[in-house]
Amino acid sequence: MRHLMSPLDLSVEELAKVLDLANDIEKNPEKYAHKCDGKILATLFYEPSTRTRLSFESAMMRLGGKVLGFSSANSSSAAKGESVADTVRTVSCYADICAMRHPKEGAPLVASMASRIPVINAGDGGHQHPTQTLTDLLTIRSLKGRLDHITIGLCGDLKFGRTVHSLIEALVRYEGVKFVLISPEELKIPDYIREDVLRASGHEFVEVERLEDAMPSLDLLYMTRVQKERFFNEEDYVRMKDFYILDKAKMELARPDMLVLHPLPRVNEISVEVDADPRAAYFKQVQYGVYVRMALMLSLLGIDRKSVV
């Protein structure tokens, strides 16, 4: 039995197989419509989510399975003081696989140690968000045709942005990836990502503050919101939340084939006028998220391509 706590839990070869399976699901959805008949997914979400929770639920339903779970800690026995380990031991009696989101870093890992079913980390604090990273990688590979030899700009909250941390850790495994880190001083990438991941891997990276300066060199722009829930001080959040706004004027500085990605939800860091630009790929990204979660659950449940082709 395997769990997914980090994108690095999958080797590059295993990741390629999951992405290949996701692309096959995209092309042949009817072939997979009953592969999880009789299977149950538990969604244990201790903090709010729209896309991730509904994407997991949609993925299991599209495979023919069913879903149970809760959407906030207040609607579970966590409100009574039950531990994560006890919750997952209980849920192991009800479901075949589990997706957990928790505000505390490492909580899904603790759950996996007590679980009798596969546990997928659906986001733990400012730490990791591996299924968003799989979504990002599938989107990039499907629309760009490769995961190597690209220049990606990551913009916004690079300090608390778990999607950014996970994506960097995944992309340093591919040759020729260059990183442009775009953030204000207060929201720079954490030291452990800069030193232990980027420098240690030998990949080229630069840190800049002005989005306009970075735009002409990018193959991909990964925008992120400034996360109000990660700030302890309301004044700091208000000061930082509008630091970057991607609009038509900035898009004119970009290459004709540059793609804009965003893990969503968006607040106002991407102007709605950009939505009509053919380079805006963030809603396509949402759709790819369903396919890759379908592929991941099939893989963790042992229902891989060999048994479904």
CORPE-V191604 format. One record per residue. N is the residue number from 1. SS is DSSP state (H for helix, E for strand, C for the rest). OMEGA is omega in radians with two decimals (* if undefined). Layout:
n:N ss:SS omega:OMEGA
n:N ss:SS omega:OMEGA
//
This chain:
n:1 ss:C omega:-3.14
n:2 ss:C omega:3.06
n:3 ss:C omega:3.02
n:4 ss:E omega:3.10
n:5 ss:C omega:-3.06
n:6 ss:C omega:3.05
n:7 ss:H omega:-3.10
n:8 ss:H omega:3.03
n:9 ss:H omega:3.07
n:10 ss:C omega:3.02
n:11 ss:C omega:3.11
n:12 ss:H omega:3.13
n:13 ss:H omega:3.12
n:14 ss:H omega:3.11
n:15 ss:H omega:3.12
n:16 ss:H omega:3.12
n:17 ss:H omega:3.11
n:18 ss:H omega:3.13
n:19 ss:H omega:3.08
n:20 ss:H omega:3.13
n:21 ss:H omega:3.11
n:22 ss:H omega:3.10
n:23 ss:H omega:3.10
n:24 ss:H omega:3.07
n:25 ss:H omega:3.12
n:26 ss:H omega:-3.08
n:27 ss:H omega:-3.02
n:28 ss:C omega:-3.05
n:29 ss:H omega:-3.09
n:30 ss:H omega:-3.12
n:31 ss:H omega:-3.04
n:32 ss:H omega:-2.96
n:33 ss:C omega:-3.11
n:34 ss:C omega:-3.07
n:35 ss:C omega:3.11
n:36 ss:C omega:3.03
n:37 ss:C omega:3.13
n:38 ss:C omega:3.12
n:39 ss:C omega:-3.13
n:40 ss:E omega:3.02
n:41 ss:E omega:3.00
n:42 ss:E omega:3.08
n:43 ss:E omega:-3.11
n:44 ss:E omega:-3.04
n:45 ss:E omega:-3.10
n:46 ss:C omega:3.03
n:47 ss:C omega:-3.00
n:48 ss:C omega:3.07
n:49 ss:C omega:2.99
n:50 ss:C omega:-3.05
n:51 ss:H omega:-3.02
n:52 ss:H omega:-3.11
n:53 ss:H omega:-3.12
n:54 ss:H omega:3.09
n:55 ss:H omega:3.08
n:56 ss:H omega:-3.11
n:57 ss:H omega:3.10
n:58 ss:H omega:-3.13
n:59 ss:H omega:-3.13
n:60 ss:H omega:3.12
n:61 ss:H omega:3.13
n:62 ss:H omega:3.07
n:63 ss:C omega:3.11
n:64 ss:C omega:-3.12
n:65 ss:C omega:-3.14
n:66 ss:E omega:-3.04
n:67 ss:E omega:2.93
n:68 ss:E omega:3.13
n:69 ss:E omega:3.11
n:70 ss:E omega:-3.02
n:71 ss:C omega:3.04
n:72 ss:C omega:-3.14
n:73 ss:H omega:-3.09
n:74 ss:H omega:3.14
n:75 ss:H omega:3.11
n:76 ss:C omega:3.12
n:77 ss:H omega:3.00
n:78 ss:H omega:3.11
n:79 ss:H omega:3.11
n:80 ss:H omega:3.11
n:81 ss:C omega:-3.14
n:82 ss:C omega:-3.13
n:83 ss:C omega:3.07
n:84 ss:H omega:-3.13
n:85 ss:H omega:3.14
n:86 ss:H omega:3.12
n:87 ss:H omega:-3.07
n:88 ss:H omega:3.04
n:89 ss:H omega:3.12
n:90 ss:H omega:-3.10
n:91 ss:H omega:3.09
n:92 ss:C omega:3.10
n:93 ss:C omega:-3.02
n:94 ss:C omega:-2.94
n:95 ss:C omega:-3.14
n:96 ss:C omega:-3.12
n:97 ss:E omega:-3.00
n:98 ss:E omega:2.98
n:99 ss:E omega:-3.07
n:100 ss:E omega:2.95
n:101 ss:E omega:-3.08
n:102 ss:E omega:-3.14
n:103 ss:C omega:-3.11
n:104 ss:C omega:3.11
n:105 ss:C omega:3.09
n:106 ss:C omega:-3.12
n:107 ss:H omega:3.09
n:108 ss:H omega:3.09
n:109 ss:H omega:3.07
n:110 ss:H omega:3.13
n:111 ss:H omega:-3.09
n:112 ss:H omega:-3.13
n:113 ss:H omega:-3.12
n:114 ss:H omega:-2.96
n:115 ss:C omega:3.01
n:116 ss:C omega:3.10
n:117 ss:C omega:3.11
n:118 ss:E omega:3.11
n:119 ss:E omega:3.08
n:120 ss:E omega:3.06
n:121 ss:E omega:3.12
n:122 ss:E omega:3.13
n:123 ss:E omega:3.10
n:124 ss:E omega:3.13
n:125 ss:C omega:3.10
n:126 ss:C omega:-2.95
n:127 ss:C omega:-3.04
n:128 ss:E omega:3.03
n:129 ss:C omega:-2.95
n:130 ss:H omega:-3.12
n:131 ss:H omega:3.00
n:132 ss:H omega:3.11
n:133 ss:H omega:3.07
n:134 ss:H omega:3.07
n:135 ss:H omega:-3.14
n:136 ss:H omega:-3.11
n:137 ss:H omega:3.10
n:138 ss:H omega:3.12
n:139 ss:H omega:-3.12
n:140 ss:H omega:-3.10
n:141 ss:H omega:-3.11
n:142 ss:H omega:-3.05
n:143 ss:H omega:3.13
n:144 ss:H omega:3.12
n:145 ss:C omega:-3.11
n:146 ss:C omega:3.03
n:147 ss:C omega:3.13
n:148 ss:C omega:3.07
n:149 ss:C omega:3.05
n:150 ss:C omega:3.01
n:151 ss:E omega:-3.08
n:152 ss:E omega:3.04
n:153 ss:E omega:3.10
n:154 ss:E omega:-2.92
n:155 ss:E omega:3.02
n:156 ss:C omega:-3.09
n:157 ss:C omega:-3.13
n:158 ss:C omega:-3.13
n:159 ss:C omega:-3.07
n:160 ss:C omega:-3.01
n:161 ss:C omega:-3.09
n:162 ss:H omega:3.11
n:163 ss:H omega:3.12
n:164 ss:H omega:-3.11
n:165 ss:H omega:-3.13
n:166 ss:H omega:-3.09
n:167 ss:H omega:3.11
n:168 ss:H omega:-3.13
n:169 ss:H omega:3.13
n:170 ss:H omega:-3.02
n:171 ss:H omega:3.13
n:172 ss:C omega:3.09
n:173 ss:C omega:-3.13
n:174 ss:C omega:-3.08
n:175 ss:C omega:2.94
n:176 ss:C omega:3.10
n:177 ss:C omega:3.10
n:178 ss:E omega:-3.07
n:179 ss:E omega:3.00
n:180 ss:E omega:-3.04
n:181 ss:E omega:-2.99
n:182 ss:E omega:-3.10
n:183 ss:C omega:2.96
n:184 ss:C omega:-3.10
n:185 ss:H omega:-3.05
n:186 ss:H omega:-3.06
n:187 ss:H omega:3.13
n:188 ss:C omega:3.13
n:189 ss:C omega:3.11
n:190 ss:C omega:-3.10
n:191 ss:H omega:-3.07
n:192 ss:H omega:3.07
n:193 ss:H omega:-3.12
n:194 ss:H omega:-3.02
n:195 ss:H omega:-2.99
n:196 ss:H omega:-3.12
n:197 ss:H omega:-3.05
n:198 ss:H omega:-3.13
n:199 ss:H omega:-3.10
n:200 ss:H omega:-3.12
n:201 ss:H omega:-3.12
n:202 ss:C omega:3.14
n:203 ss:C omega:3.12
n:204 ss:C omega:3.06
n:205 ss:E omega:3.05
n:206 ss:E omega:3.09
n:207 ss:E omega:-3.12
n:208 ss:E omega:3.13
n:209 ss:C omega:-3.08
n:210 ss:C omega:3.10
n:211 ss:H omega:-3.11
n:212 ss:H omega:-3.12
n:213 ss:H omega:-3.05
n:214 ss:H omega:-2.94
n:215 ss:H omega:-3.02
n:216 ss:C omega:-3.03
n:217 ss:C omega:-2.93
n:218 ss:C omega:2.90
n:219 ss:C omega:-3.12
n:220 ss:E omega:3.00
n:221 ss:E omega:-3.12
n:222 ss:E omega:-3.13
n:223 ss:E omega:3.05
n:224 ss:C omega:3.08
n:225 ss:C omega:2.96
n:226 ss:C omega:-2.93
n:227 ss:C omega:-3.12
n:228 ss:H omega:-3.05
n:229 ss:H omega:3.13
n:230 ss:H omega:-3.11
n:231 ss:C omega:3.06
n:232 ss:C omega:-3.05
n:233 ss:C omega:-3.11
n:234 ss:H omega:-3.12
n:235 ss:H omega:3.12
n:236 ss:H omega:3.14
n:237 ss:H omega:-3.12
n:238 ss:H omega:-3.13
n:239 ss:H omega:-3.02
n:240 ss:H omega:-2.88
n:241 ss:C omega:-3.13
n:242 ss:C omega:-3.07
n:243 ss:C omega:3.11
n:244 ss:C omega:3.01
n:245 ss:C omega:3.11
n:246 ss:E omega:-3.12
n:247 ss:C omega:-3.10
n:248 ss:H omega:-3.11
n:249 ss:H omega:3.12
n:250 ss:H omega:3.12
n:251 ss:H omega:3.11
n:252 ss:C omega:3.12
n:253 ss:C omega:-3.01
n:254 ss:C omega:3.06
n:255 ss:C omega:-3.14
n:256 ss:C omega:-3.10
n:257 ss:C omega:3.08
n:258 ss:C omega:3.10
n:259 ss:E omega:3.05
n:260 ss:E omega:3.08
n:261 ss:E omega:3.09
n:262 ss:E omega:-3.13
n:263 ss:C omega:-3.12
n:264 ss:C omega:0.14
n:265 ss:C omega:3.03
n:266 ss:C omega:3.00
n:267 ss:C omega:3.05
n:268 ss:C omega:-3.11
n:269 ss:C omega:2.96
n:270 ss:E omega:3.12
n:271 ss:C omega:-3.13
n:272 ss:H omega:3.12
n:273 ss:H omega:3.12
n:274 ss:H omega:-3.06
n:275 ss:C omega:-3.11
n:276 ss:C omega:3.12
n:277 ss:C omega:-3.13
n:278 ss:C omega:3.11
n:279 ss:C omega:3.11
n:280 ss:E omega:-3.01
n:281 ss:C omega:-2.98
n:282 ss:H omega:3.06
n:283 ss:H omega:2.95
n:284 ss:H omega:3.12
n:285 ss:H omega:3.11
n:286 ss:H omega:3.13
n:287 ss:H omega:3.09
n:288 ss:H omega:3.11
n:289 ss:H omega:3.10
n:290 ss:H omega:-3.11
n:291 ss:H omega:-3.06
n:292 ss:H omega:3.07
n:293 ss:H omega:3.02
n:294 ss:H omega:-3.12
n:295 ss:H omega:-3.13
n:296 ss:H omega:-3.13
n:297 ss:H omega:3.06
n:298 ss:H omega:-3.12
n:299 ss:H omega:-3.11
n:300 ss:H omega:3.10
n:301 ss:C omega:3.12
n:302 ss:C omega:3.12
n:303 ss:C omega:-3.04
n:304 ss:C omega:-3.04
n:305 ss:H omega:-3.10
n:306 ss:H omega:-3.07
n:307 ss:H omega:-3.08
n:308 ss:H omega:3.13
n:309 ss:C omega:*
//
